[in-house]
């Protein structure tokens, strides 16, 4: 079973070498690396081109929305991939050396699985934190939201997957939530590998820092996630009932408009 690791990069030259070296040190060797550079203005391309066995895609056109750019990066990278399994990876994250071997074995032993999620190790400047994958406090429509770099899919579902999640609306709803909802409600096949295999970096400069928990931006993004899910349900003939989380989120956001 061949693995394709598709990497989305924008101005992350500082972390690229660690990202790529984590793949080269994998215990599982049947893999290819496809690196999508999204019109970076830093030294990213010079860094990645030092790795001769990495396929590099240079993109020169972007939207104004990082979430849509990320979707495009992964879609285009997958179009040029040849693997049976697709491993998503943002270029400031990196893998545990046994991640690909562990995940490949999981898929081999669970043949019907189409999507799998492992757990992150959050990496900060001077510390790290191991996520246990507990459910959110609220009873939400979605399960624990696994970072994009923790998601693996079979190549044969990719066409239907992107058709389902690639709406250009709801630009604060990123691929991790979109793909999680697809797995939970369309595939009805939410599979979690309860091992921490992905190092997920958090810095003051990455997207997650813009949405500190319970901040105004956090509530607005949560409201947009509810709107996305409502549209998702209508599109796929799924019954939608406004739950407490939905109502409370809308109430909080209405206060911001006063």
PyMOL commands that set and color helices and strands:
alter all, ss='L'
color gray80, all
select helices_A, chain A and resi 13-24+44-48+66-79+99-109+148-150+155-165+175-187+207-210+216-235+244-256
alter helices_A, ss='H'
color red, helices_A
select strands_A, chain A and resi 3-9+31-38+55-59+85-90+94-95+115-123+128-130+151-154+191-201
alter strands_A, ss='S'
color yellow, strands_A
deselect
rebuild
show_as cartoon
